[in-house]
């Protein structure tokens, strides 16, 4: 089990923004994953998409890692931010932008 | 692989006794719901922690038996 956690930790350490999702950013295979990709793309946030469908142990391991039962899962600077509902809510209220600024994540929102 | 709204509400209230729960069946397939849950157990907690309390109340059904539950949480007052 530890190798899954090591895999997760290394993704989080090497990428400021990581989205564990179903499918890829270019071809999301789930509406909720696609919605988070849309928010990040709209904000111009560079992120690493990790397709959990390619690795069943990762798909379950990430849920244990964050004590969160669903996919997608967004992480900023190693910290779990939330799933689709929370990311959308935070985007609408501006909290997501504040969080990104506070964490020093550089992004260029679409005009 | 489905749950009915009353079952979801019962479990949430069992886990969060003061909860006021409103549930909407998004697609009529017993798999995609939206729920607003208000409880004072959420006070001082982050959104993630609030949602985790609801998931605990659902005793592991979230993500398995229950595929999608769009959650809105807030304290009672």
Backbone of each chain as ProteinMPNN parsed JSONL, in Angstrom:
{"seq_chain_A": "XXXXXXXXXXXXXXXXXXXXXXXXXXXXXXXXXXXXXXXXXXXXXXXXXXXXXXXXXXXXXXXXXXXXXXXXXXXXXXXXXXXXXXXXXXXXXXXXXXXXXXXXXXXXXXX", "coords_chain_A": {"N_chain_A": [[0.841, -1.185, 0.0], [2.077, 1.138, 0.667], [3.469, 2.0, -1.592], [1.582, 3.229, -3.232], [0.869, 5.475, -1.773], [3.365, 6.714, -1.73], [3.603, 7.247, -4.428], [1.514, 9.054, -4.753], [2.338, 11.11, -3.028], [4.688, 11.905, -4.319], [3.72, 12.963, -6.703], [2.36, 15.139, -5.665], [4.403, 16.577, -4.559], [5.958, 17.276, -6.72], [4.387, 18.76, -8.367], [2.722, 21.845, -8.354], [-0.073, 22.166, -8.611], [-2.415, 19.649, -8.614], [-4.641, 17.433, -10.179], [-6.489, 14.774, -9.443], [-8.204, 12.687, -11.425], [-10.924, 11.409, -13.513], [-10.075, 10.167, -16.521], [-8.42, 12.35, -18.884], [-7.078, 15.745, -18.887], [-7.542, 16.662, -21.477], [-9.294, 14.786, -22.482], [-11.635, 14.371, -20.539], [-13.354, 11.892, -18.635], [-15.637, 12.026, -17.197], [-18.318, 13.86, -15.918], [-18.022, 15.415, -13.629], [-15.265, 15.546, -13.258], [-14.599, 16.847, -15.614], [-15.783, 19.315, -15.145], [-14.189, 20.461, -13.165], [-11.773, 20.622, -14.527], [-12.533, 22.533, -16.351], [-12.91, 24.82, -14.743], [-10.287, 25.238, -13.838], [-8.978, 25.62, -16.263], [-10.279, 27.884, -17.191], [-9.353, 29.72, -15.332], [-6.791, 29.729, -16.075], [-4.918, 28.128, -14.858], [-2.025, 26.255, -14.517], [-1.89, 22.763, -14.403], [-1.364, 19.39, -13.157], [-2.826, 16.63, -14.538], [-3.992, 13.632, -13.252], [-4.783, 10.494, -14.265], [-6.954, 8.465, -12.791], [-8.254, 6.28, -13.69], [-6.541, 4.72, -15.0], [-5.216, 3.274, -13.132], [-6.22, 1.186, -10.85], [-5.433, 0.783, -8.152], [-4.46, 3.229, -7.454], [-6.745, 4.711, -7.758], [-8.294, 3.854, -5.611], [-6.496, 4.265, -3.558], [-6.075, 7.043, -3.437], [-8.441, 7.919, -2.362], [-8.353, 6.947, 0.188], [-6.11, 8.284, 1.061], [-6.911, 10.956, 1.258], [-9.137, 10.76, 2.762], [-11.569, 10.983, 1.393], [-14.356, 10.238, -0.513], [-14.751, 10.316, -3.281], [-13.995, 10.931, -6.785], [-13.456, 13.733, -8.903], [-10.373, 14.916, -7.328], [-8.914, 17.786, -6.043], [-5.739, 19.206, -5.536], [-3.704, 21.676, -4.068], [-0.525, 22.861, -3.85], [0.097, 20.54, -2.404], [-1.997, 20.396, -0.629], [-5.214, 19.155, 0.114], [-7.964, 20.359, -1.583], [-10.603, 19.986, -2.448], [-13.552, 18.36, -3.91], [-15.586, 18.291, -6.892], [-17.93, 19.872, -6.265], [-17.039, 21.579, -4.178], [-14.861, 22.902, -5.363], [-16.128, 24.27, -7.418], [-17.877, 25.89, -5.933], [-16.05, 27.417, -4.485], [-14.784, 28.708, -6.555], [-16.837, 30.287, -7.601], [-17.311, 31.942, -5.419], [-14.922, 33.2, -5.229], [-13.04, 32.315, -3.513], [-11.311, 30.341, -4.336], [-9.548, 31.571, -6.069], [-8.337, 33.298, -4.224], [-7.127, 31.409, -2.558], [-5.271, 30.27, -4.345], [-3.691, 32.51, -4.841], [-2.732, 33.002, -2.24], [-1.185, 30.745, -1.916], [0.768, 31.188, -3.653], [0.543, 30.435, -6.295], [0.998, 30.855, -9.684], [-1.096, 32.201, -12.151], [-3.007, 32.817, -15.152], [-5.869, 34.292, -15.674], [-8.505, 33.73, -18.081], [-9.341, 36.217, -20.517]], "CA_chain_A": [[0.0, 0.0, 0.0], [2.826, 2.388, 0.789], [3.944, 2.557, -2.864], [0.566, 4.149, -3.767], [1.023, 6.752, -1.05], [4.599, 7.361, -2.214], [3.281, 7.75, -5.772], [0.679, 10.252, -4.566], [3.162, 12.183, -2.437], [5.664, 12.448, -5.287], [2.945, 13.834, -7.612], [2.011, 16.382, -4.959], [5.627, 17.357, -4.294], [6.589, 17.777, -7.945], [3.467, 19.621, -9.119], [2.003, 22.736, -7.45], [-1.524, 21.918, -8.678], [-2.639, 18.292, -9.13], [-6.05, 17.016, -10.204], [-6.728, 13.334, -9.622], [-9.462, 12.77, -12.174], [-11.252, 10.291, -14.404], [-9.751, 10.622, -17.871], [-7.309, 13.313, -18.937], [-7.599, 17.1, -19.091], [-8.023, 16.855, -22.859], [-10.459, 13.898, -22.641], [-12.2, 13.943, -19.254], [-14.338, 10.822, -18.846], [-16.676, 12.118, -16.152], [-18.781, 15.254, -15.914], [-17.495, 16.172, -12.482], [-13.855, 15.821, -13.558], [-14.577, 17.851, -16.683], [-16.155, 20.619, -14.573], [-13.027, 21.028, -12.462], [-10.82, 20.995, -15.588], [-13.048, 23.778, -16.939], [-12.615, 25.917, -13.808], [-8.829, 25.48, -13.845], [-8.619, 26.164, -17.578], [-10.807, 29.267, -17.237], [-8.463, 30.555, -14.516], [-5.437, 29.695, -16.649], [-4.025, 27.487, -13.889], [-1.33, 25.055, -15.025], [-2.064, 21.686, -13.418], [-1.056, 18.029, -13.608], [-3.986, 15.744, -14.456], [-3.603, 12.229, -13.029], [-5.952, 9.691, -14.644], [-7.053, 7.34, -11.861], [-8.847, 5.12, -14.366], [-5.445, 3.871, -15.5], [-4.556, 2.537, -12.038], [-7.237, 0.937, -9.807], [-4.925, 0.929, -6.769], [-4.376, 4.681, -7.222], [-8.13, 5.184, -7.648], [-8.737, 3.628, -4.232], [-5.484, 4.823, -2.644], [-6.244, 8.496, -3.267], [-9.614, 8.133, -1.501], [-7.893, 6.729, 1.585], [-5.106, 9.318, 1.352], [-7.538, 12.239, 1.635], [-10.406, 10.462, 3.46], [-12.602, 11.595, 0.542], [-14.796, 9.019, -1.209], [-15.047, 10.413, -4.719], [-13.067, 11.553, -7.738], [-12.089, 14.234, -8.858], [-9.822, 15.532, -6.117], [-7.958, 18.836, -6.413], [-4.705, 19.514, -4.541], [-2.881, 22.86, -4.368], [0.683, 22.82, -3.001], [0.029, 19.375, -1.525], [-3.143, 20.423, 0.291], [-6.474, 18.757, -0.525], [-8.885, 21.499, -1.644], [-11.973, 19.463, -2.491], [-14.033, 17.734, -5.143], [-16.217, 19.18, -7.886], [-18.827, 20.856, -5.632], [-16.306, 22.577, -3.403], [-14.059, 23.738, -6.276], [-17.037, 25.201, -8.119], [-18.371, 26.865, -4.947], [-14.932, 28.316, -4.156], [-14.535, 29.533, -7.753], [-17.918, 31.289, -7.682], [-17.194, 32.932, -4.328], [-13.608, 33.861, -5.326], [-12.106, 31.746, -2.508], [-10.293, 29.525, -5.011], [-8.531, 32.531, -6.54], [-7.595, 33.745, -3.033], [-6.277, 30.295, -2.122], [-4.151, 30.168, -5.293], [-2.794, 33.656, -4.581], [-2.053, 32.79, -0.937], [-0.205, 29.651, -2.024], [1.81, 31.602, -4.598], [0.407, 29.759, -7.597], [0.859, 31.873, -10.733], [-2.064, 31.784, -13.188], [-3.452, 33.974, -15.945], [-7.278, 34.068, -16.041], [-8.918, 34.067, -19.455], [-9.805, 37.617, -20.537]], "C_chain_A": [[0.894, 1.259, 0.0], [3.23, 2.902, -0.59], [2.889, 3.487, -3.471], [0.702, 5.501, -3.075], [2.281, 7.484, -1.498], [4.345, 7.991, -3.583], [2.49, 9.06, -5.663], [1.536, 11.411, -4.053], [4.121, 12.765, -3.467], [4.946, 13.334, -6.304], [2.713, 15.19, -6.943], [3.245, 17.245, -4.728], [6.195, 17.966, -5.574], [5.663, 18.693, -8.749], [2.676, 20.519, -8.169], [0.493, 22.464, -7.425], [-1.731, 20.551, -9.331], [-4.138, 17.977, -9.081], [-6.107, 15.514, -10.471], [-8.131, 13.239, -10.219], [-9.713, 11.48, -12.936], [-11.049, 10.79, -15.824], [-8.589, 11.586, -17.809], [-7.895, 14.707, -19.149], [-8.167, 17.308, -20.496], [-9.268, 15.988, -23.095], [-10.966, 13.453, -21.275], [-13.281, 12.887, -19.498], [-15.393, 10.824, -17.755], [-17.019, 13.581, -16.056], [-18.171, 16.077, -14.795], [-16.022, 16.507, -12.711], [-13.764, 16.927, -14.608], [-14.876, 19.241, -16.118], [-14.969, 21.262, -13.869], [-11.961, 21.446, -13.479], [-11.227, 22.345, -16.174], [-12.715, 24.982, -16.055], [-11.13, 26.263, -13.878], [-8.398, 26.104, -15.172], [-9.069, 27.62, -17.691], [-9.887, 30.199, -16.459], [-7.039, 30.579, -15.075], [-4.434, 29.073, -15.698], [-3.356, 26.268, -14.553], [-1.487, 23.954, -13.979], [-1.672, 20.354, -14.027], [-2.335, 17.204, -13.448], [-3.5, 14.316, -14.278], [-4.846, 11.373, -13.259], [-6.039, 8.446, -13.762], [-7.659, 6.103, -12.521], [-7.769, 4.166, -14.87], [-4.869, 2.989, -14.409], [-5.544, 2.34, -10.891], [-6.7, 1.125, -8.387], [-4.791, 2.416, -6.433], [-5.782, 5.239, -6.99], [-8.659, 4.97, -6.235], [-7.796, 4.307, -3.241], [-5.692, 6.298, -2.388], [-7.426, 8.785, -2.342], [-9.232, 7.929, -0.044], [-6.975, 7.868, 2.006], [-5.774, 10.594, 1.884], [-8.777, 12.038, 2.498], [-11.574, 11.154, 2.738], [-13.037, 10.523, -0.441], [-14.956, 9.121, -2.716], [-13.895, 11.045, -5.489], [-13.89, 12.533, -8.539], [-11.687, 14.764, -7.487], [-8.748, 16.531, -6.533], [-7.01, 19.104, -5.241], [-3.923, 20.747, -4.997], [-1.738, 22.896, -3.348], [0.53, 21.707, -1.947], [-1.179, 19.322, -0.619], [-4.416, 20.064, -0.463], [-7.458, 19.914, -0.444], [-10.333, 21.019, -1.66], [-12.269, 18.765, -3.797], [-14.744, 18.766, -5.994], [-17.078, 20.262, -7.211], [-18.034, 21.985, -4.993], [-15.501, 23.485, -4.336], [-14.963, 24.741, -6.982], [-17.522, 26.308, -7.183], [-17.28, 27.898, -4.649], [-14.622, 29.233, -5.329], [-15.571, 30.656, -7.816], [-17.743, 32.367, -6.618], [-15.858, 33.663, -4.381], [-12.594, 33.27, -4.362], [-10.999, 30.95, -3.176], [-9.158, 30.429, -5.503], [-7.683, 33.007, -5.351], [-6.632, 32.659, -2.57], [-5.048, 30.185, -3.031], [-3.147, 31.299, -5.06], [-2.001, 33.417, -3.299], [-0.951, 31.737, -1.051], [0.88, 29.966, -3.056], [1.76, 30.86, -5.916], [0.158, 30.831, -8.655], [-0.135, 31.356, -11.763], [-2.538, 33.027, -13.926], [-4.887, 33.721, -16.411], [-7.57, 34.469, -17.482], [-9.51, 35.475, -19.415], [-11.317, 37.676, -20.366]], "O_chain_A": [[0.54, 2.291, -0.571], [3.331, 4.116, -0.773], [3.248, 4.442, -4.159], [0.654, 6.545, -3.725], [2.284, 8.707, -1.635], [4.798, 9.099, -3.87], [2.756, 10.03, -6.373], [1.473, 12.53, -4.563], [4.347, 13.975, -3.494], [5.497, 14.35, -6.728], [2.851, 16.242, -7.568], [3.164, 18.473, -4.702], [6.827, 19.022, -5.543], [6.102, 19.332, -9.706], [2.018, 20.011, -7.261], [-0.142, 22.52, -6.371], [-1.283, 20.316, -10.453], [-4.807, 18.223, -8.077], [-5.813, 15.049, -11.572], [-9.113, 13.654, -9.603], [-8.864, 10.591, -13.004], [-11.739, 11.699, -16.286], [-7.861, 11.641, -16.818], [-9.054, 14.848, -19.539], [-9.144, 18.033, -20.682], [-10.184, 16.391, -23.812], [-10.762, 12.305, -20.88], [-14.036, 12.984, -20.464], [-15.97, 9.789, -17.422], [-16.143, 14.444, -16.105], [-17.848, 17.253, -14.962], [-15.577, 17.612, -12.4], [-12.941, 17.834, -14.492], [-14.292, 20.23, -16.559], [-14.767, 22.473, -13.965], [-11.322, 22.486, -13.323], [-10.38, 23.192, -16.458], [-12.294, 26.029, -16.547], [-10.76, 27.434, -13.966], [-7.558, 27.004, -15.201], [-8.348, 28.472, -18.211], [-9.661, 31.337, -16.871], [-6.191, 31.343, -14.613], [-3.254, 29.423, -15.708], [-4.029, 25.38, -15.075], [-1.244, 24.187, -12.795], [-1.648, 20.197, -15.248], [-2.867, 17.093, -12.343], [-2.685, 13.836, -15.066], [-5.839, 11.503, -12.543], [-5.291, 7.488, -13.956], [-7.585, 5.004, -11.971], [-8.02, 2.989, -15.13], [-4.117, 2.058, -14.699], [-5.695, 3.224, -10.048], [-7.434, 1.578, -7.509], [-4.98, 2.822, -5.286], [-5.989, 6.113, -6.148], [-9.393, 5.81, -5.714], [-8.228, 4.85, -2.224], [-5.513, 6.769, -1.265], [-7.419, 9.781, -1.618], [-9.712, 8.633, 0.844], [-7.038, 8.356, 3.135], [-5.284, 11.226, 2.82], [-9.404, 13.008, 2.924], [-12.425, 11.8, 3.349], [-12.2, 9.948, -1.136], [-15.263, 8.125, -3.371], [-12.963, 11.61, -4.917], [-15.024, 12.174, -8.86], [-12.522, 15.023, -6.62], [-7.811, 16.201, -7.26], [-7.444, 19.215, -4.095], [-3.529, 20.85, -6.159], [-1.969, 22.954, -2.14], [0.799, 21.913, -0.763], [-1.386, 18.334, 0.086], [-4.677, 20.595, -1.543], [-7.756, 20.399, 0.647], [-11.186, 21.576, -0.969], [-11.407, 18.595, -4.659], [-14.533, 19.968, -5.838], [-16.965, 21.44, -7.551], [-18.298, 23.167, -5.218], [-15.457, 24.699, -4.132], [-14.612, 25.912, -7.128], [-17.58, 27.481, -7.553], [-17.55, 29.096, -4.571], [-14.244, 30.389, -5.139], [-15.236, 31.817, -8.052], [-17.989, 33.547, -6.867], [-15.666, 34.643, -3.661], [-11.426, 33.659, -4.372], [-9.882, 30.881, -2.663], [-7.979, 30.101, -5.374], [-6.461, 33.107, -5.457], [-5.48, 32.934, -2.235], [-3.925, 30.027, -2.551], [-1.934, 31.09, -5.076], [-0.784, 33.597, -3.257], [0.077, 31.82, -0.379], [1.777, 29.162, -3.311], [2.78, 30.67, -6.578], [-0.78, 31.62, -8.539], [-0.038, 30.21, -12.203], [-2.481, 34.139, -13.402], [-5.111, 33.033, -17.407], [-6.979, 35.401, -18.027], [-10.104, 35.88, -18.415], [-11.896, 38.762, -20.356]]}, "seq_chain_B": "XXXXXXXXXXXXXXXXXXXXXXXXXXXXXXXXXXXXXXXXXXXXXXXXXXXXXXXXXXXXXXXXXXXXXXXXXXXXX", "coords_chain_B": {"N_chain_B": [[-27.563, -0.653, -7.345], [-28.277, 1.829, -6.077], [-29.859, 4.48, -4.221], [-32.623, 5.57, -2.158], [-34.148, 8.811, -1.693], [-35.246, 9.154, 0.855], [-33.869, 7.33, 2.406], [-31.271, 8.347, 2.296], [-31.665, 10.767, 3.614], [-32.445, 9.812, 6.117], [-30.136, 8.513, 7.053], [-28.316, 10.655, 7.14], [-29.483, 12.254, 9.082], [-29.347, 10.545, 11.209], [-26.679, 10.507, 11.685], [-26.158, 13.195, 12.015], [-27.837, 14.603, 14.231], [-29.21, 17.124, 14.514], [-29.659, 17.944, 12.017], [-30.985, 19.718, 9.193], [-32.362, 18.668, 6.295], [-32.509, 18.885, 2.786], [-33.389, 17.267, -0.13], [-32.742, 16.618, -3.547], [-33.66, 14.84, -6.348], [-31.7, 14.385, -8.993], [-31.71, 13.074, -11.439], [-33.56, 11.101, -11.342], [-32.719, 8.523, -11.216], [-31.919, 7.393, -8.922], [-29.287, 7.614, -8.327], [-28.057, 9.998, -8.63], [-27.983, 12.732, -6.841], [-28.83, 15.933, -5.346], [-28.082, 17.649, -2.404], [-28.974, 19.684, 0.353], [-27.591, 20.382, 3.385], [-28.053, 21.363, 6.622], [-26.507, 22.074, 9.631], [-25.503, 22.47, 13.01], [-23.241, 21.211, 13.601], [-21.433, 21.824, 11.738], [-20.284, 24.159, 12.279], [-17.486, 26.346, 12.324], [-15.979, 24.657, 10.824], [-14.087, 23.572, 7.94], [-15.054, 23.567, 4.437], [-14.41, 21.091, 3.3], [-14.2, 19.513, 5.618], [-16.813, 19.698, 6.543], [-18.261, 18.406, 4.501], [-17.104, 15.914, 4.77], [-18.164, 15.092, 7.191], [-20.791, 14.612, 6.481], [-20.419, 12.543, 4.66], [-19.418, 10.62, 6.379], [-21.678, 10.139, 7.898], [-23.156, 8.851, 6.02], [-22.09, 6.439, 6.045], [-20.061, 5.139, 4.376], [-21.317, 4.75, 1.95], [-21.106, 6.664, 0.043], [-19.885, 7.337, -3.137], [-19.879, 4.707, -3.744], [-22.437, 2.864, -3.479], [-23.929, 5.113, -3.711], [-23.673, 7.192, -6.29], [-23.402, 9.916, -7.054], [-23.538, 12.883, -5.239], [-24.415, 15.986, -4.983], [-23.325, 18.343, -2.867], [-24.381, 20.801, -0.547], [-23.458, 22.584, 2.188], [-24.103, 24.028, 5.429], [-24.084, 25.885, 8.513], [-26.825, 25.751, 10.948], [-27.676, 28.162, 12.177]], "CA_chain_B": [[-26.595, 0.429, -7.129], [-28.972, 3.109, -5.97], [-30.438, 4.73, -2.89], [-33.72, 6.531, -2.329], [-33.92, 10.071, -0.971], [-35.608, 9.016, 2.275], [-32.77, 6.587, 3.044], [-30.156, 9.294, 2.43], [-32.033, 11.725, 4.664], [-32.459, 9.098, 7.416], [-28.738, 8.286, 7.468], [-27.682, 11.943, 7.485], [-30.051, 12.707, 10.371], [-28.853, 9.63, 12.248], [-25.298, 10.919, 11.978], [-26.162, 14.606, 12.443], [-29.213, 14.656, 14.768], [-29.92, 18.417, 14.392], [-29.574, 18.357, 10.606], [-32.139, 19.982, 8.331], [-31.88, 18.099, 5.022], [-33.409, 18.93, 1.619], [-32.746, 16.429, -1.161], [-33.314, 16.723, -4.893], [-33.222, 13.734, -7.217], [-31.339, 15.127, -10.201], [-31.987, 12.379, -12.71], [-34.605, 10.084, -11.19], [-32.167, 7.157, -11.343], [-31.504, 6.928, -7.604], [-27.832, 7.631, -8.277], [-27.562, 11.38, -8.759], [-28.799, 13.615, -5.99], [-28.255, 17.156, -4.769], [-28.622, 17.756, -1.042], [-28.503, 20.777, 1.203], [-27.597, 19.916, 4.769], [-27.72, 22.443, 7.573], [-26.338, 21.503, 10.97], [-24.533, 23.252, 13.785], [-21.985, 20.454, 13.691], [-20.512, 22.365, 10.718], [-19.715, 25.453, 12.722], [-16.031, 26.405, 12.507], [-15.3, 23.604, 10.043], [-13.881, 23.907, 6.529], [-16.028, 22.887, 3.566], [-14.02, 19.681, 3.191], [-14.566, 18.823, 6.862], [-18.271, 19.617, 6.605], [-18.718, 17.334, 3.605], [-16.648, 14.617, 5.319], [-19.12, 14.696, 8.238], [-21.969, 14.034, 5.799], [-20.009, 11.241, 4.096], [-19.35, 9.64, 7.501], [-23.054, 9.776, 8.261], [-23.659, 7.934, 4.972], [-21.459, 5.142, 6.353], [-19.31, 4.503, 3.299], [-22.081, 4.535, 0.705], [-20.767, 7.708, -0.931], [-18.879, 6.9, -4.097], [-20.16, 3.321, -4.112], [-23.871, 2.707, -3.734], [-24.427, 6.43, -4.121], [-22.621, 7.642, -7.22], [-23.168, 11.362, -7.063], [-24.346, 13.68, -4.305], [-23.931, 17.365, -5.003], [-23.581, 18.762, -1.496], [-24.294, 22.176, -0.065], [-23.558, 22.479, 3.655], [-24.029, 25.31, 6.151], [-24.635, 25.771, 9.877], [-28.246, 26.058, 11.091], [-27.889, 29.607, 12.401]], "C_chain_B": [[-27.34, 1.755, -6.988], [-29.469, 3.262, -4.536], [-31.647, 5.624, -3.095], [-33.515, 7.694, -1.366], [-34.191, 9.906, 0.525], [-34.486, 8.313, 3.043], [-31.575, 7.513, 3.286], [-30.438, 10.238, 3.59], [-31.961, 11.06, 6.044], [-31.033, 8.933, 7.946], [-28.078, 9.589, 7.908], [-28.186, 12.395, 8.852], [-29.608, 11.817, 11.522], [-27.441, 10.058, 12.666], [-25.222, 12.34, 12.5], [-27.562, 14.919, 12.959], [-29.927, 15.993, 14.56], [-30.06, 18.843, 12.932], [-30.942, 18.641, 9.998], [-31.666, 19.621, 6.926], [-32.919, 18.312, 3.928], [-32.687, 18.225, 0.475], [-33.482, 16.571, -2.489], [-32.769, 15.576, -5.727], [-32.961, 14.329, -8.592], [-31.762, 14.42, -11.472], [-33.054, 11.289, -12.581], [-34.076, 8.672, -11.311], [-31.663, 6.63, -9.996], [-29.993, 6.979, -7.429], [-27.254, 9.044, -8.271], [-28.479, 12.313, -7.996], [-28.051, 14.914, -5.72], [-28.871, 17.261, -3.38], [-28.076, 19.006, -0.37], [-28.642, 20.297, 2.634], [-27.183, 21.072, 5.667], [-27.625, 21.82, 8.957], [-25.31, 22.344, 11.719], [-23.228, 22.492, 14.005], [-20.955, 21.017, 12.71], [-19.79, 23.627, 11.187], [-18.204, 25.355, 12.905], [-15.278, 25.367, 11.696], [-15.142, 24.063, 8.588], [-14.917, 23.152, 5.708], [-15.697, 21.399, 3.479], [-14.461, 18.929, 4.44], [-16.08, 18.673, 6.978], [-18.77, 18.464, 5.724], [-18.3, 15.969, 4.149], [-17.592, 14.135, 6.423], [-20.349, 14.039, 7.608], [-21.616, 12.662, 5.244], [-19.906, 10.19, 5.201], [-20.738, 9.174, 7.883], [-23.623, 8.773, 7.257], [-22.953, 6.585, 5.029], [-20.873, 4.444, 5.113], [-20.076, 4.301, 2.007], [-21.696, 5.543, -0.381], [-19.652, 7.208, -1.849], [-19.085, 5.439, -4.492], [-21.628, 3.19, -4.48], [-24.469, 4.017, -4.235], [-23.356, 7.088, -4.992], [-22.343, 9.132, -7.099], [-24.109, 12.061, -6.093], [-23.757, 15.068, -4.27], [-24.311, 17.983, -3.662], [-23.445, 20.262, -1.298], [-24.439, 22.087, 1.45], [-23.45, 23.866, 4.286], [-24.539, 25.074, 7.573], [-26.12, 26.139, 9.907], [-28.492, 27.541, 11.255], [-26.569, 30.347, 12.417]], "O_chain_B": [[-27.052, 2.704, -7.717], [-29.494, 2.309, -3.756], [-31.715, 6.359, -4.08], [-32.808, 7.58, -0.364], [-33.463, 10.444, 1.359], [-34.193, 8.66, 4.187], [-30.948, 7.468, 4.344], [-29.577, 10.481, 4.436], [-31.484, 11.657, 7.009], [-30.758, 9.178, 9.12], [-27.372, 9.629, 8.916], [-27.408, 12.864, 9.682], [-29.503, 12.265, 12.664], [-27.069, 9.979, 13.837], [-24.357, 12.672, 13.311], [-28.39, 15.444, 12.214], [-31.151, 16.002, 14.437], [-30.516, 19.948, 12.637], [-31.915, 17.926, 10.239], [-30.696, 20.188, 6.423], [-34.086, 17.963, 4.11], [-31.54, 18.537, 0.153], [-34.711, 16.635, -2.525], [-31.557, 15.371, -5.801], [-33.897, 14.733, -9.281], [-32.126, 15.058, -12.46], [-33.413, 10.637, -13.562], [-34.844, 7.726, -11.486], [-31.057, 5.56, -9.929], [-29.474, 6.428, -6.458], [-26.085, 9.241, -7.941], [-29.583, 12.64, -8.432], [-26.829, 14.993, -5.844], [-30.059, 16.988, -3.205], [-26.899, 19.345, -0.495], [-29.715, 19.85, 3.04], [-26.121, 21.671, 5.5], [-28.54, 21.128, 9.404], [-24.366, 22.864, 11.124], [-22.25, 23.036, 14.517], [-19.762, 20.735, 12.822], [-18.827, 24.087, 10.574], [-17.697, 24.43, 13.54], [-14.068, 25.211, 11.859], [-15.951, 24.835, 8.075], [-15.571, 22.232, 6.198], [-16.584, 20.55, 3.572], [-15.027, 17.84, 4.347], [-16.575, 17.649, 7.451], [-19.595, 17.655, 6.15], [-19.033, 14.989, 4.015], [-17.804, 12.933, 6.584], [-20.877, 13.053, 8.121], [-22.409, 11.725, 5.34], [-20.256, 9.027, 5.001], [-20.966, 7.995, 8.155], [-24.469, 7.948, 7.605], [-23.176, 5.71, 4.192], [-21.175, 3.279, 4.854], [-19.537, 3.734, 1.057], [-21.928, 5.311, -1.568], [-18.617, 6.723, -1.391], [-18.513, 4.986, -5.484], [-22.016, 3.378, -5.633], [-25.382, 4.032, -5.061], [-22.292, 7.483, -4.514], [-21.189, 9.556, -7.048], [-25.322, 11.853, -6.125], [-22.74, 15.313, -3.622], [-25.495, 18.13, -3.36], [-22.525, 20.899, -1.809], [-25.439, 21.567, 1.945], [-22.793, 24.758, 3.749], [-25.337, 24.166, 7.805], [-26.614, 26.777, 8.977], [-29.359, 28.126, 10.604], [-26.547, 31.566, 12.592]]}, "name": "protein", "num_of_chains": 2, "seq": "XXXXXXXXXXXXXXXXXXXXXXXXXXXXXXXXXXXXXXXXXXXXXXXXXXXXXXXXXXXXXXXXXXXXXXXXXXXXXXXXXXXXXXXXXXXXXXXXXXXXXXXXXXXXXXXXXXXXXXXXXXXXXXXXXXXXXXXXXXXXXXXXXXXXXXXXXXXXXXXXXXXXXXXXXXXXXXXXXXXXXXXXXXXX"}
